[in-house]
Amino acid sequence: MGGQRKKKGGRVTPKGHSGRLSTAERASLEDMFARLLRSAPRDLSDDIPPLVVEMWASQMWSVWAGSELIGMDAVEVFGGGMIDYAARRATPAALMVLRALSTVAPDPYGSRARLQAERLAAKGIPERSWASVLGTERPTTAWLSFDPIDDDGVSVMVGFDGPGHQTTIGVYVDYNLGGIAKDVFAVPAGIAEVLAELRQNHNDPEDPEYKEISLQEAATRWGVALEMTERTFDPPTTEDLDHLRALVLARLATLPARGHVAEAPTLNDEERDELLAEFLESDEVIGLMGIEDEDNENMTVEQLADQLLIFSLDYTLGTPLRFSPVMVEIFCLDWAPRKIALGGDAFTLLPDVLAAWIRFVGRRRAIPEHSIRASVDATYEFAPEMIELSQDPEAWGPAKTMALALQQRGIDMSDQAALNDFVDEVNRSGGIDVLADSLVESIAPRR
């Protein structure tokens, strides 16, 4: 999940400038600012909740913060430019925009917008009724929503209270994607009302559970998840999170300093070996392990089980040894074809090994049979596509391609000189993609 984050706002690349806007670009920018001011009285009417004002400003700011300009600071050009433009216009619409931006823009822009708003207000420019309470809410309580069985992620909800109004903001942290902040909701209602509505729609004993947490823990969970999103290349976040990111960061700044959240216990190397041995001797693998083992299938089962353990413990978060239907989909359609450096015969065996593993860990965790069955069903649903992807070199990662080639050539991984010679040969022959194409036929499953 690593890599440099791709800005979702897109890259703005005016031609022919070197760190400065041309006259035409400046005119276009000011036209955009003028249109925003003209729409503000309609968008920011007097009767809307203060939260809606903040959401409007957050969408604007998040787009600017997600843009890029060659040789220039996009936030200063767009965000700073909007603040300066509104300050010069000194109209009710300009004051609305400045008030709105002052609540979500990070410093120094937030302070800059606030200073200019106060300057215009001192001149007697009329204000909306929401202006006096905007940004006054403070955090009061926090709750966690979680699924104890699948545990694909958690919603971290924080309630805020201010003069005459309450809001609740929830950030969804996706455990299947390395703990990124993936989604967010913001509603002009107190957290007690939100929890009551959520619980009203849940009648099954296996529906999500809720527990109160400290504001410090909520701050930690929000902060870590948002940072993980920022570090992830092209994260699959929702449009709501993209638009409300500035608002969430502004509210995060009002929470207490971060604390420490206890991580789920993991297994050391010795415990992993013991667990694998237990699996290979369990009833779940009866029929997979042969007595004669003429085709070395027993070793393949062990290798595949080791890969399942690596995926579930090292590449996802949450309850150890969980394997939800969503995890199955990610494993089958992304991780396994990209990572597992085994031939096609192993991949035809993998669905049965995965199903056995799910039953094994499900029994150990004592989760309901129908939950186990849902993940097993998902395994066989995605199996054909997984096997097909395993034969597609475009789905392979570079490490898998190199590992397959080294196995085919019989090159000892500990022989550094041989490895260096092989890398040189790959580069001379057209690179990793050409190498991958050359391997397809040799790893195809036997008919």
ABEGO torsion letter per residue (X at the ends): XBEBBBBAAEBBBBBGBBGBBBAAAAAAAAAAAAAAAAAAAAABBAABBAAAAAAAAAAAAAAAAABBBBGBBAAAAAAAAAAAAAAAAGBAAAAAAAAAAAAABBOAAAAAAAAAAAAAAAAGBBBBAAAAABGABBBABBBBBBBAAAGAEBBBBBBBBBBGBBBBBBBBBBAAAGGBBABBBBBBBBAAAAAAAAAAABABAABBBBBBBBAAAAAAAAAAAAAAAAABBGBBBBAAAAAAAAAAAAAAAABBBBBBBBBBBBBBAAAAAAAAAAAAABAAABGABBAAGAAGAAAAAAAAAAAAAAAAAAABBEBBGBBBAAAAAAAAAAAAAAABBBBAAAAAAAAAAAAAAAAAAAAAAGBBAAAAAAAAAAAAAAAAAAAAAAABAAABBAAAAAAAAAAAAGBBAABAAAAAAAAAAAAAAGEAAAAAAAAAAAABBBX
